[in-house]
Amino acid sequence: MRAIIVEDEILAREELEYLITKHSHIEIVDRFEDGLDVLKFLQEKEVDAIFLDINIPSLDGMLLATNISKFARKPYVVFTTAYKEHAAQAFELEAFDYILKPYDEKRIAAMLRKLETTFDREHQKPGQSSNAVESRQRSEEKRINLLKNDKYIVTSSDDIYYAEAQEKVTNVFTKSGMYKMPMSISDFHALLPQDRFYRCHRSYTVNLSQIHEIVPWFNNTYLLRLRDMDAKVPVSRSKVKEFRQLMHI
């Protein structure tokens, strides 16, 4: 993957580049401080991803992202900002992620894994494989055996969107369907990668990388809307503080 960083604070730019280099194979091909310079660059060259600050000179990050959203080939946009109030607008523009400053290394690392995995899946040609891609995915993904019709379906944990407790079983939801696991949700949650799945409610665990929208709900709680699904996953009141810290909101 090829990417650019748009950030007018030198220390923040250097820290972000260091973390990207440390936790991914992404190549940083250029760095910018000014939004108009980025727009001119993108009119002549293509990149796969943009790490974009909002408060930048000439053309702020939101206006720049609005212009980018009209491109025929749109790069992934990851907002990196100190302003949490723009998150809803960012996701309306189909931003890949929204990272708040000061940077949390674990949060950055999880985002980069998700970004590279998404890019690999969307750009790999049918019938072809890459040893480097397969090796990286094997090291990052965990396989989970999901039960359906008395058969175990070997499933990447990345393909699990959320799980819901239902009496003595756990319903597990993927994009392709629902599976019933004969165990408690606590036991099922323990099988999952702990850096990617969060027990947001006593009856729910959710894949953080599949969260598309965080919607305020009653009693200062949240409903989570997931990518490519109509489901809404609640965050319990007892988990709100921890969830806000985790998601930097």
Salt bridges, closest charged atoms under 4 A:
GLU7 OE1 - LYS101 NZ 2.61
GLU17 OE2 - ARG31 NH2 2.74
GLU33 OE2 - ARG13 NH2 3.59
GLU46 OE1 - ARG73 NE 3.71
ASP48 OD1 - ARG73 NH2 2.75
ASP53 OD2 - LYS101 NZ 3.62
ASP97 OD1 - ARG107 NH2 2.85
GLU105 OE2 - LYS22 NZ 2.70
GLU105 OE2 - HIS23 NE2 2.73
GLU116 OE2 - HIS25 ND1 3.84
GLU116 OE1 - ARG136 NE 3.68
ASP120 OD2 - ARG136 NH2 2.71
GLU141 OE2 - ARG121 NH2 3.09
GLU141 OE1 - ARG143 NH2 3.78
ASP158 OD1 - ARG196 NH1 2.34
ASP159 OD1 - ARG121 NH1 3.69
ASP195 OD2 - ARG113 NH2 2.33
GLU213 OE1 - ARG225 NH1 2.97
ASP228 OD2 - LYS175 NZ 3.77
GLU242 OE1 - LYS239 NZ 3.75
